[in-house]
Amino acid sequence: MSVKHYDWTAHHADVRGDKVAIVDLDTGKEVSYAELDDRASKLAGWMQSQGFEKGDRVAVLAANCPEIFEVAFACAKIGAICLPLNWRLTVPELEYILNDSAPKLLISDIKFSREATELAAICSVELALQLDLDDANCTYTATLAAAHLEYTTVECTHDDVAMIMYTSGTTGHPKGAMITFGMNFYNAVNLGLPAGVNSDTVQLVVLPLFHTGGMNCYANPILHAGGRILLMRDFEPGRALSVIGDPALGVTHFFGVPAPYQFMMQHPDFAVTDLSRLQTAGVGGAPCAEAILTGWLDRGVPLVQGWGMTETSPGGTMLEATDALRKLGSAGKCLLHTEVKVVDDNGAELPWGEVGELLIRGPNITPGYWNNPEGTAKSFIDGWLKTGDAARFDDEGFIYIVDRWKDMYISGGENVYPAEVENVLYQLPQVAEAAIIGVPDERWGETGKAVVVLRPGQQLSADDVVGHCLKNLAKFKVPASVEFIEALPRNATGKVLKRTLRDQYVDAFQPAIT
């Protein structure tokens, strides 16, 4: 029998087969590397028996569970393409994605049986398997139980597509970023090494696995290294703190967008949870307010900032833990096998200190968007991916992500980056959440609108908010209006949906507060 050098699960099944690879915290199920490889092999064999060929797509509609990785590794064995679906989307939204990607098989959690049944019919999906974590006789489990281990390995290169991840984008339909085997490998190197990922790593994974943050920060790199991941279906700050603080679980790594850190920091258990075992706590996906960074730093945990996107594997830049305090707020420097630069609107490279759009290239970058050559062409210039993020270098070459390039607004000819204003709003102890959007203004072109969520039992007036900003910001950056709401709209990973806020408030813009 030949040894499969490039098959992650086959390798670890051979080297550390008895070691637990994945723990499902919601069911208590533990999956060893040998079991993971065995189940992936059976699924691969069954798919080939159903006529699967290299490049065929397999869609997965399920909350975080070990089976998602079984599907991904099964696809890798036979050259099929895994398509994780965002279960928070509506049927019409998912319908577009399935029609665009045309999967041959839809694997769905029983929780989404209604959606899966509708989608299979209207999108003409040939095969379907249903997963019920409480039923050993569900079609997914029964299929694996009856399947044989034998399958014919399909050779793939780093250029072959392993996964398609659909990104929401800012306008129009979502785009399917093609994730190659090479991207997965280089992310394991680029992101895994500075994060200290190795076979002893144990991570609590709370971001959804249909999102690159859940799948690749740092779950896939940890499975590549032979470590262990603990999966949580629904993030709850108190429960997450309990898991992190449990010495029996030994969590060494955590990753989140700013929201989970913010919610854990605001939880009453935060002050008493033992965080001493955390070696790496990574944060990315959106600019992180300094109040969150300092809140965790005060507990002895420097949040390691980074920047990336689905199209970059996602690792693009990272701030080493040794610089976390000295360069508070920086996204660090570009990762090992990566290049970045900052350019103006004409594509000319800018000197350090000036704000422009961040561009990136390297073997960790997507080759483009599935079935969308026009979208691909618009996203690249001379081989560089246009990220849509506004950034600058400091005098030591550290990168600061100022904001989303499209979230920036211009007030009286001056650029305003909402993240800077939001940092100031978070200085107010009464504020639980805050977001700034640009809204039309007859005099200044645009002015800022602050959308604020107060902590329970707290009170704050619009004048209080504006007064605080006037003391800490140039006048053109001070929001002209303030809206208090119960909760900010967020996507599945916790990012604030600025577009939703703009849709809600731009037409209802109120005059400036004086």
C-alpha positions as CSV (number, residue, x, y, z in Angstrom):
1,M,0.0,0.0,0.0
2,S,1.3,3.4,-0.9
3,V,1.6,6.2,1.6
4,K,-0.4,9.3,0.8
5,H,2.0,12.2,1.5
6,Y,-0.5,15.0,0.8
7,D,-3.6,13.7,2.5
8,W,-3.9,15.4,5.9
9,T,-6.2,13.0,7.6
10,A,-4.5,9.9,6.2
11,H,-1.1,11.2,7.5
12,H,-2.4,11.9,11.0
13,A,-4.4,8.6,11.1
14,D,-1.0,6.9,10.4
15,V,1.0,9.0,12.9
16,R,-1.4,9.8,15.7
17,G,-4.6,7.8,14.9
18,D,-5.8,7.5,18.5
19,K,-5.5,11.2,19.2
20,V,-8.7,13.2,19.5
21,A,-8.9,15.7,16.5
22,I,-12.3,17.2,17.0
23,V,-14.6,17.6,20.1
24,D,-18.2,18.5,19.6
25,L,-19.0,20.5,22.8
26,D,-22.8,20.3,22.1
27,T,-23.0,16.5,21.9
28,G,-19.9,15.5,23.8
29,K,-18.8,13.5,20.7
30,E,-15.0,13.1,20.2
31,V,-13.5,12.2,16.8
32,S,-10.0,10.8,16.6
33,Y,-7.8,11.3,13.6
34,A,-8.3,7.6,12.6
35,E,-12.1,8.0,12.8
36,L,-11.9,11.3,10.9
37,D,-9.9,9.6,8.1
38,D,-12.1,6.5,8.1
39,R,-15.4,8.5,7.8
40,A,-13.9,10.8,5.2
41,S,-12.7,7.8,3.2
42,K,-16.1,6.1,3.3
43,L,-17.9,9.2,2.2
44,A,-15.3,9.6,-0.6
45,G,-16.0,6.0,-1.7
46,W,-19.7,6.5,-1.6
47,M,-19.5,9.7,-3.7
48,Q,-17.4,7.9,-6.3
49,S,-20.0,5.1,-6.4
50,Q,-22.6,7.8,-7.3
51,G,-20.5,9.0,-10.2
52,F,-18.6,11.9,-8.7
53,E,-15.7,13.2,-10.7
54,K,-13.0,15.7,-10.1
55,G,-14.5,19.2,-9.7
56,D,-18.0,18.2,-8.8
57,R,-19.5,20.3,-5.9
58,V,-20.8,19.1,-2.6
59,A,-22.9,21.7,-0.6
60,V,-23.1,21.5,3.2
61,L,-25.9,23.2,5.2
62,A,-25.1,22.6,8.8
63,A,-24.1,24.4,12.0
64,N,-20.7,23.7,13.5
65,C,-20.1,20.0,13.8
66,P,-17.3,17.4,13.0
67,E,-19.2,16.2,9.9
68,I,-18.4,19.4,8.0
69,F,-14.7,18.5,8.2
70,E,-15.5,14.9,7.2
71,V,-17.1,16.3,4.0
72,A,-14.2,18.7,3.3
73,F,-11.6,15.9,3.6
74,A,-13.7,13.4,1.7
75,C,-13.9,15.9,-1.2
76,A,-10.1,16.5,-1.0
77,K,-9.5,12.7,-1.5
78,I,-11.4,12.6,-4.8
79,G,-10.9,16.1,-6.1
80,A,-14.5,17.2,-5.4
81,I,-15.2,20.8,-4.2
82,C,-16.7,21.5,-0.8
83,L,-19.3,24.3,-0.7
84,P,-20.1,25.3,2.9
85,L,-23.4,27.3,3.0
86,N,-24.4,30.1,5.3
87,W,-27.4,28.7,7.2
88,R,-28.5,32.2,8.2
89,L,-29.4,33.1,4.6
90,T,-32.9,32.8,3.3
91,V,-34.0,30.2,0.7
92,P,-33.9,32.8,-2.1
93,E,-30.4,33.8,-1.2
94,L,-29.2,30.2,-1.0
95,E,-31.1,29.5,-4.3
96,Y,-28.8,32.0,-6.1
97,I,-25.7,30.4,-4.6
98,L,-26.8,26.8,-5.5
99,N,-27.8,27.8,-9.0
100,D,-24.5,29.5,-9.5
101,S,-22.4,26.6,-8.1
102,A,-24.6,23.7,-9.3
103,P,-23.7,21.1,-6.6
104,K,-24.3,17.5,-7.2
105,L,-25.0,16.7,-3.6
106,L,-26.6,18.6,-0.7
107,I,-25.8,17.5,2.8
108,S,-28.0,19.2,5.4
109,D,-28.6,19.3,9.1
110,I,-32.1,18.2,10.0
111,K,-32.6,21.7,11.6
112,F,-32.6,23.0,8.0
113,S,-34.7,20.2,6.5
114,R,-37.4,22.6,5.2
115,E,-34.8,24.8,3.5
116,A,-32.9,21.8,2.1
117,T,-36.0,20.2,0.7
118,E,-37.0,23.4,-1.1
119,L,-33.5,24.0,-2.4
120,A,-33.0,20.5,-3.7
121,A,-36.3,20.8,-5.7
122,I,-35.9,24.3,-7.1
123,C,-32.2,24.0,-7.8
124,S,-32.4,20.4,-9.2
125,V,-29.8,19.0,-6.9
126,E,-29.3,15.4,-7.8
127,L,-28.4,13.8,-4.5
128,A,-29.2,14.6,-0.8
129,L,-28.2,13.3,2.6
130,Q,-29.7,14.5,5.8
131,L,-27.6,14.7,9.0
132,D,-29.3,14.3,12.4
133,L,-26.8,14.4,15.3
134,D,-29.4,12.7,17.5
135,D,-30.3,9.9,15.1
136,A,-27.8,7.2,14.2
137,N,-30.2,6.1,11.4
138,C,-30.2,9.4,9.5
139,T,-29.3,9.1,5.9
140,Y,-25.9,10.6,6.3
141,T,-24.8,8.2,9.1
142,A,-26.5,5.2,7.5
143,T,-24.7,5.9,4.2
144,L,-21.3,6.0,5.9
145,A,-22.1,2.9,7.9
146,A,-22.9,1.0,4.7
147,A,-20.1,2.4,2.6
148,H,-16.7,0.8,1.9
149,L,-13.3,2.4,2.7
150,E,-12.1,1.9,-0.9
151,Y,-11.9,4.9,-3.2
152,T,-9.7,5.9,-6.1
153,T,-7.4,8.8,-5.1
154,V,-7.7,11.7,-7.5
155,E,-4.4,13.6,-7.8
156,C,-4.7,17.3,-7.2
157,T,-2.2,20.1,-7.3
158,H,-2.1,23.3,-5.3
159,D,-3.9,25.1,-8.2
160,D,-7.0,22.9,-7.9
161,V,-10.0,24.2,-6.2
162,A,-10.8,22.6,-2.8
163,M,-13.6,24.8,-1.6
164,I,-15.9,27.6,-2.7
165,M,-16.8,30.2,-0.1
166,Y,-19.5,32.8,-1.1
167,T,-18.8,36.3,0.2
168,S,-21.7,38.7,0.7
169,G,-20.0,41.6,-1.0
170,T,-21.2,45.2,-0.8
171,T,-23.7,45.2,-3.6
172,G,-25.5,42.7,-5.8
173,H,-25.2,39.0,-5.6
174,P,-22.6,37.1,-3.5
175,K,-19.4,36.0,-5.2
176,G,-18.0,32.5,-4.8
177,A,-14.3,32.8,-3.9
178,M,-12.4,29.8,-5.1
179,I,-10.2,28.4,-2.3
180,T,-7.4,26.2,-3.7
181,F,-5.4,23.4,-2.0
182,G,-2.4,25.8,-2.2
183,M,-4.3,28.5,-0.4
184,N,-5.1,26.1,2.4
185,F,-1.5,25.0,2.7
186,Y,0.0,28.5,2.6
187,N,-2.5,29.6,5.2
188,A,-1.4,26.8,7.5
189,V,2.1,28.1,7.1
190,N,1.5,31.8,7.0
191,L,-1.0,31.9,9.8
192,G,-0.1,28.8,11.8
193,L,3.5,29.5,12.4
194,P,3.2,33.0,14.0
195,A,0.1,31.8,15.9
196,G,2.2,29.1,17.5
197,V,0.0,26.3,16.1
198,N,1.4,22.8,16.6
199,S,0.2,19.3,17.6
200,D,-0.3,20.4,21.2
201,T,-2.6,23.2,20.2
202,V,-6.2,23.2,21.5
203,Q,-8.6,25.8,20.1
204,L,-12.2,26.7,21.0
205,V,-13.8,27.4,17.6
206,V,-16.9,29.6,17.9
207,L,-17.1,31.3,14.5
208,P,-19.3,29.4,11.9
209,L,-17.4,27.0,9.7
210,F,-19.1,28.4,6.6
211,H,-17.0,31.5,7.2
212,T,-13.3,31.5,6.5
213,G,-12.6,32.8,10.1
214,G,-14.2,29.7,11.5
215,M,-12.7,27.2,9.0
216,N,-9.2,28.7,8.7
217,C,-8.5,30.7,11.9
218,Y,-7.2,28.4,13.1
219,A,-9.2,25.2,12.6
220,N,-7.7,24.0,9.4
221,P,-4.1,24.9,10.3
222,I,-4.6,23.0,13.6
223,L,-5.8,19.9,11.8
224,H,-2.9,20.2,9.4
225,A,-0.6,20.3,12.5
226,G,-2.3,17.4,14.3
227,G,-3.8,19.5,17.1
228,R,-7.3,19.6,18.5
229,I,-10.3,21.8,17.9
230,L,-13.4,22.2,20.2
231,L,-16.5,23.1,18.3
232,M,-19.3,25.3,19.6
233,R,-22.5,25.7,17.6
234,D,-23.9,28.9,19.1
235,F,-21.6,31.4,20.8
236,E,-22.6,32.4,24.3
237,P,-20.1,34.6,26.1
238,G,-20.5,33.0,29.6
239,R,-20.2,29.5,28.1
240,A,-17.2,30.4,26.1
241,L,-15.4,31.8,29.1
242,S,-16.3,28.6,31.0
243,V,-14.7,26.5,28.3
244,I,-11.6,28.7,28.1
245,G,-11.2,28.6,31.9
246,D,-11.6,24.8,32.2
247,P,-8.2,23.3,32.9
248,A,-9.4,19.8,31.8
249,L,-10.1,21.2,28.3
250,G,-6.8,23.0,28.1
251,V,-7.7,25.6,25.5
252,T,-4.6,27.3,24.2
253,H,-6.0,29.2,21.2
254,F,-9.0,31.3,20.4
255,F,-10.0,33.5,17.4
256,G,-12.9,35.8,16.9
257,V,-14.0,39.0,15.3
258,P,-14.2,41.9,17.8
259,A,-17.8,41.1,18.9
260,P,-17.1,37.9,20.8
261,Y,-14.3,39.5,22.7
262,Q,-16.5,42.5,23.5
263,F,-19.3,40.3,24.7
264,M,-17.0,38.1,26.9
265,M,-15.4,41.2,28.3
266,Q,-18.8,42.6,29.3
267,H,-19.8,39.3,31.0
268,P,-19.6,39.2,34.8
269,D,-17.5,36.1,34.7
270,F,-14.7,37.8,32.7
271,A,-13.0,39.2,35.8
272,V,-12.7,35.8,37.5
273,T,-12.1,33.4,34.5
274,D,-8.6,31.8,34.4
275,L,-7.2,33.0,31.1
276,S,-3.6,31.9,31.8
277,R,-3.6,29.0,29.4
278,L,-4.4,31.1,26.4
279,Q,-1.2,31.3,24.3
280,T,-2.8,33.0,21.3
281,A,-6.0,35.0,21.1
282,G,-6.4,36.3,17.6
283,V,-8.8,39.0,16.5
284,G,-9.6,40.1,12.9
285,G,-12.4,40.6,10.4
286,A,-13.0,44.2,11.4
287,P,-11.2,47.1,13.1
288,C,-11.0,46.3,16.8
289,A,-11.9,49.1,19.2
290,E,-9.0,50.0,21.5
291,A,-11.3,49.6,24.5
292,I,-11.6,45.9,23.7
293,L,-7.8,45.5,23.1
294,T,-7.0,47.2,26.4
295,G,-9.8,45.3,28.3
296,W,-8.2,42.0,27.4
297,L,-4.7,43.3,27.9
298,D,-5.7,44.3,31.5
299,R,-6.5,40.6,32.1
300,G,-3.0,39.6,30.8
301,V,-4.2,38.6,27.3
302,P,-2.8,40.6,24.4
303,L,-5.2,40.2,21.5
304,V,-3.1,39.4,18.5
305,Q,-4.5,41.5,15.6
306,G,-4.4,40.4,12.1
307,W,-6.1,41.3,8.8
308,G,-7.3,39.1,6.0
309,M,-10.4,38.2,3.9
310,T,-11.9,35.1,2.4
311,E,-10.0,35.7,-0.8
312,T,-6.6,35.7,1.0
313,S,-7.0,32.3,2.7
314,P,-7.6,34.4,4.9
315,G,-4.3,35.2,6.5
316,G,-2.8,38.5,5.1
317,T,-1.1,40.3,7.9
318,M,-0.5,39.6,11.6
319,L,0.9,41.4,14.6
320,E,3.3,39.3,16.6
321,A,2.4,39.0,20.2
322,T,5.6,40.7,21.2
323,D,4.4,43.9,19.5
324,A,0.8,43.7,20.7
325,L,1.2,46.4,23.3
326,R,3.8,48.6,21.5
327,K,1.7,48.6,18.3
328,L,-1.7,48.6,19.8
329,G,-4.3,48.8,17.0
330,S,-2.0,47.7,14.3
331,A,-2.7,44.7,12.0
332,G,1.0,44.0,12.0
333,K,3.1,43.1,9.0
334,C,2.4,40.9,6.0
335,L,2.7,37.2,6.5
336,L,5.6,35.1,5.3
337,H,4.6,34.2,1.7
338,T,2.7,37.4,1.0
339,E,3.2,40.9,-0.3
340,V,1.1,44.0,0.4
341,K,1.2,47.7,-0.7
342,V,-1.0,50.8,-0.2
343,V,-2.1,52.7,-3.3
344,D,-4.1,55.8,-4.3
345,D,-7.2,55.9,-6.5
346,N,-5.0,55.7,-9.6
347,G,-3.1,52.6,-8.4
348,A,0.1,54.5,-7.6
349,E,2.0,53.3,-4.5
350,L,1.8,55.7,-1.6
351,P,4.6,56.5,0.9
352,W,4.4,55.3,4.5
353,G,2.0,57.4,6.5
354,E,-0.5,58.1,3.8
355,V,-3.9,56.3,3.7
356,G,-4.9,54.4,0.6
357,E,-6.4,51.1,-0.5
358,L,-4.5,47.9,0.6
359,L,-3.5,45.6,-2.2
360,I,-2.1,42.0,-1.7
361,R,-0.6,39.2,-3.8
362,G,1.0,35.8,-3.2
363,P,0.3,32.1,-3.3
364,N,-2.4,32.5,-0.6
365,I,-4.6,34.6,-2.9
366,T,-7.7,33.3,-4.7
367,P,-7.4,32.8,-8.4
368,G,-10.8,34.4,-8.7
369,Y,-14.6,33.9,-8.3
370,W,-16.5,30.9,-9.4
371,N,-18.4,31.4,-12.7
372,N,-17.7,35.1,-12.5
373,P,-14.9,36.3,-14.8
374,E,-16.2,39.9,-14.7
375,G,-16.0,40.0,-10.9
376,T,-12.6,38.4,-11.0
377,A,-11.3,41.0,-13.5
378,K,-12.6,43.9,-11.4
379,S,-10.9,42.6,-8.3
380,F,-7.4,42.4,-9.6
381,I,-4.9,44.9,-11.0
382,D,-1.6,43.7,-12.4
383,G,-1.8,40.5,-10.4
384,W,-2.7,42.3,-7.1
385,L,-6.0,41.7,-5.3
386,K,-7.8,45.0,-4.5
387,T,-9.0,44.4,-0.9
388,G,-11.4,47.3,-0.5
389,D,-9.7,48.2,2.8
390,A,-8.3,51.6,3.7
391,A,-4.8,51.3,5.3
392,R,-1.5,53.0,6.0
393,F,2.0,52.0,7.0
394,D,3.6,53.7,10.1
395,D,7.3,54.7,10.1
396,E,8.4,51.1,11.0
397,G,6.3,49.5,8.2
398,F,3.5,48.3,10.5
399,I,0.1,48.2,8.8
400,Y,-2.9,49.9,10.3
401,I,-6.3,49.1,8.8
402,V,-8.1,52.4,9.0
403,D,-11.5,51.1,7.9
404,R,-13.3,49.6,5.0
405,W,-12.5,51.8,1.9
406,K,-16.2,52.0,1.2
407,D,-17.2,52.8,4.8
408,M,-15.1,56.0,4.7
409,Y,-17.1,59.1,4.0
410,I,-16.1,62.7,3.1
411,S,-17.3,65.6,5.2
412,G,-16.4,69.1,4.0
413,G,-13.6,67.6,1.9
414,E,-12.1,65.7,4.8
415,N,-11.9,61.9,4.9
416,V,-13.6,60.4,8.0
417,Y,-12.9,56.8,8.9
418,P,-15.7,55.5,11.2
419,A,-13.5,53.1,13.2
420,E,-11.6,56.2,14.6
421,V,-14.8,57.8,15.8
422,E,-16.1,54.4,17.1
423,N,-13.0,54.1,19.2
424,V,-13.8,57.4,20.9
425,L,-17.5,56.3,21.5
426,Y,-16.3,53.2,23.2
427,Q,-14.5,55.4,25.8
428,L,-17.9,56.2,27.2
429,P,-18.6,53.6,30.0
430,Q,-22.3,53.6,29.2
431,V,-21.8,52.4,25.6
432,A,-22.1,48.7,24.9
433,E,-22.0,48.9,21.1
434,A,-21.4,51.7,18.6
435,A,-21.2,52.2,14.9
436,I,-20.7,55.3,12.7
437,I,-22.1,55.7,9.2
438,G,-22.0,58.6,6.7
439,V,-25.3,60.3,5.8
440,P,-26.0,63.0,3.3
441,D,-25.8,66.6,4.4
442,E,-26.7,69.7,2.3
443,R,-23.8,71.8,3.7
444,W,-21.0,69.3,4.2
445,G,-21.8,66.7,1.6
446,E,-21.8,64.0,4.3
447,T,-21.7,64.0,8.1
448,G,-21.5,61.1,10.6
449,K,-24.4,59.4,12.3
450,A,-23.7,57.6,15.5
451,V,-25.8,54.5,16.2
452,V,-25.4,53.5,19.8
453,V,-26.4,50.6,22.0
454,L,-26.3,51.3,25.8
455,R,-25.4,48.9,28.5
456,P,-28.3,47.6,30.6
457,G,-29.5,50.2,33.1
458,Q,-27.4,53.0,31.7
459,Q,-28.5,56.4,30.4
460,L,-26.9,58.7,27.9
461,S,-28.2,61.6,25.8
462,A,-27.3,62.5,22.2
463,D,-25.8,65.7,23.6
464,D,-23.6,63.6,25.9
465,V,-22.3,61.6,23.0
466,V,-21.6,64.7,20.8
467,G,-20.0,66.6,23.7
468,H,-17.6,63.7,24.4
469,C,-16.6,63.5,20.7
470,L,-16.1,67.3,20.5
471,K,-13.5,66.9,23.3
472,N,-11.6,64.1,21.6
473,L,-12.0,64.6,17.8
474,A,-11.6,67.2,15.2
475,K,-15.0,68.9,14.5
476,F,-15.4,67.4,11.1
477,K,-15.2,63.9,12.6
478,V,-17.9,64.6,15.3
479,P,-21.2,62.8,14.5
480,A,-24.0,65.3,13.6
481,S,-26.7,63.0,14.9
482,V,-27.1,60.1,17.3
483,E,-29.6,57.2,17.3
484,F,-30.0,54.8,20.2
485,I,-31.2,51.3,19.4
486,E,-31.4,48.0,21.2
487,A,-28.8,46.0,19.2
488,L,-26.6,46.6,16.1
489,P,-27.4,44.4,13.1
490,R,-24.6,41.8,12.7
491,N,-23.8,39.0,10.3
492,A,-23.2,35.4,11.4
493,T,-19.6,36.1,12.5
494,G,-20.5,39.2,14.5
495,K,-19.5,41.9,12.1
496,V,-21.6,45.0,12.2
497,L,-23.7,45.3,9.0
498,K,-23.0,49.0,8.0
499,R,-25.0,48.6,4.8
500,T,-28.1,47.6,6.8
501,L,-27.6,50.7,8.9
502,R,-27.2,52.9,5.9
503,D,-30.3,51.4,4.3
504,Q,-32.2,52.1,7.5
505,Y,-31.0,55.6,8.3
506,V,-29.8,57.4,5.2
507,D,-33.4,58.3,4.0
508,A,-34.5,59.1,7.5
509,F,-31.5,61.4,8.2
510,Q,-32.3,64.0,10.9
511,P,-30.7,67.5,11.0
512,A,-27.6,68.1,13.0
513,I,-27.8,68.3,16.8
514,T,-26.9,71.8,18.1
